[in-house]
Each structure stands twice: as C-alpha cells, then as structure tokens.
Amino acid sequence: MASEHNMMFCATPEIGMADEDVPNAIALLGDMSKFSSMADRLQQGLLNELILGRLMLNPAGFAAADAFKGASPSQSVIDTSALYYDSNSQGAILGGALTALSPDFKRAVLGVAGMNYSLLLPRSTDFDTYELIFKPAYTSRLDRILLLSAIQNLWDRGETNGYAQHVTTKPLPGTPKHNVLLHVALGDHQVAQVSAEVEARTIGLSGRRPAYDAGRSFDTTPLWNIAPLSSGNAGGSGLVIWDSGPCRIGSVFATCLENDAFDKLGGVGNPIAPTGSLAPRFGRDPHSRPRSTPDARQQKSEFLKPDGKITEVCPVGSACHSVGWAY
C-alpha cells in the first residue's frame, strides 16, 4: 500500500495484546477471575493509537520533526491534510473500537476483521497455543467456551463488540460519522469468517454480491440480513469477501489436507469453514490473501480518500478472487 499508493503508514503495538502482555495472558488463562487486567490494558492501547494518529495529523507533530523533513526544512514528507486507518487481523479486530472512538479519521479499512473474541477464539488456529494452558485449568471444553462468553462483558471495554453501535452510526460525542470497508478471507483459519459477518450485520454494512461462487458457502441465504452493496450506496460502508479458491496443487484440483502437510506440497486454496465451533485446519490459510491481492489494495486506496467510494474491482457476476485464483 505504501509504495503502490503513496501512503504514509505509522503503527504502534496493540497494548493489551502486545508481546509484553503474553505473560499476563498466560496467567489469566490459569485463573480467569483476573481477566479485567487485560481489558484495562486494551483501553490503554486504544488511547495510544488515538495519540499516534493525532501526532501524524497535527502539523506540530511528526511533520515538524527533523526526521520527517523533505527536500527543504519547510517541507515534510507527511501529508497532514487527512488521516485514515488501515489495518489487518488483530489491528482490525480492535480497529472497529478505535474507529468508533476516533475524532480524527472518518474512513477505516478493517482487513480480515471480526468482533466478539468469545465467538472468534474457539474458531481460530491462533488459539491453539493458549489452549494448552487454558485446558489444564478448565478441563471441560464446554466450561472453557462458557467462560469466554462470561468474560466477554469485560472484553467489550477493549474490542469492537462493546463499541459496535457507534462504529458507523450514532457517533460518540466529539467524533464524526465514520465509514468502514471490511475485507474478509473466505474460510480464514485465524479470524473466523462468521465473526466478520456478525460485525457487518451489527454495524450496518452493505455487502458486495455475489459474495460467493457456486458451492463456496453453506449458507441458505448468503449474507443474510446484509443489504446489497450497489453504486447507490458505494460511498458508505461495505463488506467484500475474498476467495482463494478450492484446494489445488498447481492448476489441478486436489484433496484438502491439513494446513502444514498441504503447505509442504505447495498447495493453494482452502475449503469452506466448518459450521460448528471449530477452527478451519485444511488447505492453505487464506488469512493474508486479501491484503496480498492487487485488486483489494486498489479498492482500499480508492476508499481511503476524502471523497472515497467502494469501487468495483472484481468481474460483475463473480465473487472476488484473491491473487492466485483466476476468474
């Protein structure tokens, strides 16, 4: 995005879920009664990001520092006329909350996002390592799922689930109305696709159609209760699903093996995500594919402008394909 679309990026660790927070997360999994400490840190992380954005936007911030001077002392390499938010994965999961809170940007891209960690974690391969600690302390899987649901009320203070009603509508005091572009990887191994669709419904996004090619969804009504995205509402907020295609090796369709074995064979593509509370484990994880797709980056670039819109970058009548899956 930076080189292709001339954008200046700046980031800060997601306090609450940064490397320094891993010891606390391990301790909490052994005693969930202490969970509030994580939610407190997440709020600090959101504040840090708001301050970082202000430093980027204010001419007296980074733009005034010698490190960001341009060809002359009076010039800066930072364009302070507008601020946007572009994020992926964890940054997008927390990014919905940040969007609701931000007084400084109006447009946000949430890549491979979702909300409601209690829904997401049992469906994520990323939780496997933490499950090794969680399971001995709470031996029943049903108990573990109930515990995650119970502590969601605390988690809401630091993730999108608690701010959803203010992300695109009902702006919080002192904040503008925001527009959001949500990119989803079909069958994502790390951030459950269902959590992204729940978010889209909750914050009132329109969805690009067709969302899926034939046979690429278990849903009787794909994108249920999500209005169609059209030229008439493309200036607002929307959801676009990106498909890496069925499992294949080279150009030949293949049986989907578990992730590691499939990767060793050079396989690409992935099946539809399971319908239960299970993590997808077959085929190649498509988690990074949307942001790796030039068409998706072009769509993000057109959206992240003062008069931005959700442009059509995929063939009419087809689902959007990630790079490597031909139309």
C-alpha positions, -999 to 999 in steps of 0.1 A, spaced: 0 0 0 28 24 9 47 20 -23 18 13 -47 -5 41 -35 19 66 -19 6 63 16 25 70 48 20 44 75 27 45 112 19 19 138 22 12 175 19 -21 195 -16 -31 205 -11 -26 242 -31 -54 260 -22 -79 233 14 -70 226 44 -92 232 48 -77 266 13 -88 275 19 -125 268 29 -133 304 -3 -117 317 -24 -136 291 -8 -169 303 -16 -161 339 -52 -152 331 -58 -185 313 -50 -203 345 -73 -180 366 -100 -162 345 -112 -143 376 -82 -119 369 -93 -111 334 -101 -74 339 -64 -66 338 -64 -74 301 -94 -52 293 -77 -23 312 -46 -26 290 -66 -28 258 -82 5 266 -47 20 271 -38 5 237 -67 23 220 -57 56 236 -21 51 224 -34 47 189 -55 78 191 -25 98 203 -4 83 174 -30 94 149 -30 129 164 8 131 161 6 121 124 -22 146 116 -11 177 135 14 199 117 32 204 150 35 166 155 57 142 135 56 166 105 76 191 124 103 167 134 137 167 116 133 130 108 104 137 86 117 168 67 115 168 29 136 185 3 137 217 24 134 225 61 99 239 55 86 207 39 76 174 54 72 140 38 39 137 58 7 150 43 -12 162 73 -44 171 53 -62 138 63 -58 108 85 -71 72 77 -70 39 94 -58 7 75 -54 -25 95 -53 -62 93 -60 -91 117 -56 -81 154 -54 -44 143 -87 -48 125 -104 -67 154 -96 -38 177 -99 -13 148 -136 -12 150 -134 1 185 -107 26 175 -129 38 146 -158 44 170 -136 64 193 -115 84 168 -122 121 164 -95 125 138 -103 100 110 -135 93 92 -126 63 70 -112 29 81 -103 -3 63 -106 -34 86 -88 -63 69 -97 -98 79 -115 -85 109 -142 -98 133 -156 -90 167 -165 -107 198 -135 -127 210 -156 -153 227 -171 -162 193 -138 -159 175 -112 -178 196 -127 -213 196 -128 -210 158 -91 -198 154 -60 -218 149 -41 -189 167 -57 -200 200 -41 -235 198 -10 -225 218 -31 -207 245 -54 -237 247 -25 -258 260 -25 -235 291 -63 -230 293 -72 -266 291 -54 -279 322 -70 -252 343 -105 -257 329 -107 -293 317 -142 -292 301 -144 -277 267 -179 -266 274 -167 -248 306 -140 -231 286 -165 -218 260 -189 -207 287 -160 -189 305 -151 -170 273 -187 -160 269 -189 -149 306 -158 -126 304 -170 -111 271 -187 -83 291 -152 -73 304 -136 -77 270 -162 -54 255 -143 -25 270 -114 -30 247 -128 -45 215 -153 -37 188 -181 -57 203 -185 -30 230 -185 -1 206 -204 -16 176 -234 7 178 -211 37 174 -188 25 146 -208 38 116 -239 53 132 -247 72 164 -212 88 167 -199 92 202 -197 129 214 -169 148 197 -164 122 169 -176 123 133 -196 97 114 -173 70 101 -173 48 70 -158 13 71 -146 -11 44 -144 -46 58 -123 -72 38 -129 -109 47 -109 -140 37 -133 -169 29 -126 -198 53 -100 -177 73 -81 -200 97 -72 -173 122 -101 -148 123 -134 -166 119 -154 -156 89 -186 -158 109 -173 -132 133 -168 -108 104 -203 -113 91 -217 -108 126 -198 -75 127 -210 -64 93 -247 -70 103 -242 -53 136 -226 -21 123 -249 -19 93 -225 -27 64 -238 -34 28 -223 -65 12 -209 -70 -23 -227 -96 -43 -222 -123 -53 -203 -129 -21 -195 -165 -31 -191 -186 -62 -213 -216 -65 -206 -242 -39 -184 -219 -18 -209 -213 11 -230 -235 34 -255 -206 39 -290 -210 26 -292 -172 23 -256 -158 18 -250 -126 37 -283 -129 54 -297 -96 67 -269 -76 50 -281 -52 23 -266 -54 -12 -238 -31 -20 -246 -11 -51 -235 20 -69 -261 39 -49 -245 32 -16 -209 27 -26 -200 60 -9 -208 45 25 -196 14 43 -193 -22 30 -182 -58 32 -162 -76 5 -153 -113 8 -122 -125 -10 -119 -162 -20 -86 -180 -25 -105 -208 -43 -108 -246 -38 -78 -267 -28 -54 -273 -57 -18 -281 -64 -6 -262 -94 -36 -259 -117 -50 -293 -106 -78 -295 -80 -67 -316 -50 -79 -331 -18 -76 -306 11 -50 -318 36 -43 -303 70 -25 -270 67 11 -279 74 10 -310 51 -7 -291 24 18 -262 25 47 -287 21 31 -299 -11 29 -263 -24 -9 -264 -22 -31 -234 -25 -68 -227 -18 -89 -238 11 -124 -253 19 -153 -235 34 -150 -230 72 -167 -256 95 -202 -247 106 -195 -255 143 -173 -240 170 -142 -254 153 -111 -238 137 -106 -244 99 -74 -266 96 -74 -278 59 -59 -262 29 -37 -231 29 -47 -205 54 -61 -176 34 -57 -151 62 -31 -129 44 -45 -133 9 -68 -102 7 -40 -77 15 -17 -96 -9 -42 -91 -38 -35 -60 -60 -73 -56 -67 -80 -55 -30 -53 -29 -24 -66 -8 -53 -101 -9 -37 -87 1 -3 -68 30 -19 -99 44 -36 -118 41 -4 -92 59 17 -97 93 2 -118 123 14 -144 115 -12 -137 78 -12 -160 51 -25 -161 13 -26 -151 7 -62 -159 -25 -81 -126 -43 -88 -140 -78 -95 -158 -91 -125 -196 -84 -124 -214 -117 -116 -184 -133 -99 -173 -134 -63 -140 -116 -56 -109 -138 -60 -77 -134 -41 -44 -134 -60 -36 -168 -75 -72 -178 -81 -81 -170 -117 -116 -159 -128 
